[in-house]
């Protein structure tokens, strides 16, 4: 597992801006389709104790991708998706 993937999935990291940046870099830097990116986003949320429906995550990932993986859009979508489990 790459260092970036470990950092993204490590739920003990307290520096949330660094983790979001690592997530953004991972989403931009790998050749995966929207469904796989949505699954990664869902795992990211689950690792932090949040849950979201697969359909909602897929819609959010589409908006993130349409924005060119803008950090502001990624943050907005993460905030909207994060439902306490």
C-alpha positions in Angstrom: 0.0 0.0 0.0 1.4 3.4 -0.9 2.2 6.0 1.6 -0.5 8.3 0.3 -3.2 5.6 0.6 -2.0 4.8 4.2 -2.2 8.5 5.1 -5.7 8.9 3.6 -7.1 5.8 5.3 -5.3 6.4 8.7 -8.1 7.6 10.9 -5.6 8.6 13.7 -4.2 11.6 11.7 -5.3 14.8 13.3 -4.1 17.2 10.6 -7.3 17.2 8.5 -6.2 19.6 5.9 -3.2 17.4 5.2 -5.4 14.3 5.0 -7.8 16.1 2.6 -4.9 17.2 0.5 -3.6 13.6 0.4 -7.1 12.3 -0.6 -7.3 14.9 -3.4 -3.8 14.0 -4.6 -4.8 10.3 -4.6 -8.0 11.0 -6.5 -6.1 13.0 -9.1 -3.1 10.8 -9.4 -4.6 7.4 -10.0 -6.4 6.0 -13.0 -9.7 4.9 -11.6 -13.2 5.4 -12.7 -15.9 7.4 -10.9 -17.3 4.3 -9.2 -13.9 3.3 -7.8 -13.3 6.9 -6.7 -16.6 6.9 -4.9 -15.7 3.7 -3.2 -12.4 5.3 -2.0 -14.3 8.3 -0.7 -16.8 6.0 1.1 -13.9 4.1 2.7 -12.3 7.4 3.7 -15.5 8.5 5.5 -16.0 5.1 7.1 -12.4 5.1 8.5 -13.4 8.3 10.3 -16.6 6.9 11.7 -19.0 8.4 9.1 -21.4 6.7 6.7 -23.0 7.8 3.5 -25.1 6.0 0.9 -23.3 4.7 -2.1 -25.6 6.7 -4.4 -24.9 9.9 -2.5 -21.1 9.3 -2.6 -21.2 8.6 -6.3 -23.1 11.9 -6.9 -20.7 13.8 -4.7 -17.7 12.3 -6.5 -19.1 13.3 -9.9 -19.3 16.9 -8.6 -15.7 16.7 -7.3 -14.5 15.4 -10.7 -16.5 18.1 -12.6 -14.7 20.7 -10.5 -11.3 19.4 -11.5 -10.9 17.9 -8.0 -11.1 21.4 -6.4 -10.2 21.4 -2.7 -13.2 23.6 -1.9 -15.6 21.3 -3.7 -14.1 18.2 -2.1 -14.4 19.8 1.3 -18.0 20.8 0.7 -18.9 17.4 -0.5 -17.2 15.7 2.4 -19.1 17.9 4.8 -22.4 17.2 3.1 -21.8 13.4 3.1 -20.5 12.9 6.6 -23.3 11.4 8.6 -22.5 10.2 12.1 -22.7 6.4 12.3 
